[in-house]
């Protein structure tokens, strides 16, 4: 399991913990999570990720 502090969205600097919290707060779809956290909204994660993916 990914640590809560690990970045999963590099372009918007969103952590796994932030996404998990959004799910606890009622987020059920990717669109919900995007709206609640700002994750996956800038489209630069692959470019900014040190993993290159």
Secondary structure, DSSP 8 states (H G I E B T S, - for coil): ---TTSEEETTTTEEHHHHHHHHHTT--SHHHHHHHH-TTSSS-HHHH-TT--
